[in-house]
């Protein structure tokens, strides 16, 4: 497993989550993404994002106005949804 650092400081909602999503799509299952953000809304945004996508929000903290999120990429991609009749 590897860890990638994504610096999205000074970006406002929804850009931190969108950039994290783009990074996670290129990563292997189980890899970790460390996101550095300054937008206070990122706390709720990343919690909701991980809950909805199945990625694991392993930890988050704040120090001197910088939020540090550690996200583990989900093990597998969800199966595509089939359209109904």
C-alpha positions as CSV (number, residue, x, y, z in Angstrom):
1,X,0.0,0.0,0.0
2,X,1.1,3.5,-0.7
3,X,0.1,6.9,0.5
4,X,-0.3,10.0,-1.7
5,X,-0.5,13.5,-0.4
6,X,-3.0,15.9,-2.0
7,X,-2.6,19.6,-1.1
8,X,-5.9,21.4,-1.7
9,X,-5.3,24.2,0.8
10,X,-7.1,27.5,-0.1
11,X,-9.6,25.7,-2.3
12,X,-13.3,26.1,-1.4
13,X,-16.1,23.5,-1.4
14,X,-16.6,21.4,-3.5
15,X,-13.1,21.5,-5.0
16,X,-11.3,19.6,-2.2
17,X,-13.7,16.6,-2.5
18,X,-13.7,16.7,-6.3
19,X,-9.9,16.7,-6.5
20,X,-9.7,13.9,-3.9
21,X,-12.2,11.9,-5.9
22,X,-10.1,12.3,-9.1
23,X,-7.0,11.1,-7.2
24,X,-8.7,8.1,-5.6
25,X,-9.9,6.9,-9.0
26,X,-6.3,6.5,-10.1
27,X,-5.2,4.7,-7.0
28,X,-5.0,1.0,-6.2
29,X,-7.5,-0.5,-3.8
30,X,-6.3,-0.1,-0.2
31,X,-4.0,2.8,-1.0
32,X,-4.2,5.9,1.2
33,X,-4.8,9.5,0.3
34,X,-3.8,12.2,2.7
35,X,-5.6,15.4,2.0
36,X,-4.5,18.8,3.3
37,X,-7.3,21.4,3.2
38,X,-8.2,24.7,4.8
39,X,-11.9,24.9,4.1
40,X,-13.9,24.2,7.3
41,X,-16.7,22.7,5.2
42,X,-14.3,19.9,4.2
43,X,-14.9,18.1,7.5
44,X,-18.5,17.4,6.7
45,X,-17.9,17.1,3.0
46,X,-15.3,14.3,3.4
47,X,-17.4,12.5,6.0
48,X,-20.4,12.5,3.6
49,X,-18.2,11.6,0.6
50,X,-16.7,8.6,2.3
51,X,-20.0,7.4,3.6
52,X,-21.5,7.6,0.1
53,X,-18.6,6.1,-1.8
54,X,-17.4,3.3,0.5
55,X,-13.9,4.8,0.9
56,X,-12.8,4.7,4.6
57,X,-12.1,8.0,6.4
58,X,-9.4,6.6,8.7
59,X,-8.6,9.8,10.5
60,X,-8.9,13.6,10.4
61,X,-7.4,16.3,12.4
62,X,-6.9,20.1,12.4
63,X,-3.7,22.0,13.3
64,X,-3.2,25.7,12.8
65,X,-6.2,26.0,10.4
66,X,-5.1,23.0,8.2
67,X,-7.3,20.0,8.1
68,X,-5.6,16.6,7.5
69,X,-7.7,13.8,6.2
70,X,-6.5,10.2,5.7
71,X,-8.7,8.2,3.3
72,X,-8.3,4.5,2.3
73,X,-9.5,3.7,-1.1
74,X,-12.3,1.1,-1.1
75,X,-11.3,-2.5,-1.9
76,X,-13.4,-2.7,-5.1
77,X,-15.4,-0.5,-7.4
78,X,-19.1,-1.0,-7.1
79,X,-20.8,-2.9,-9.9
80,X,-22.5,-0.7,-12.5
81,X,-26.2,-0.3,-11.9
82,X,-28.5,-1.9,-14.4
83,X,-31.3,0.1,-15.9
84,X,-34.7,-1.2,-15.3
85,X,-37.1,-2.2,-18.0
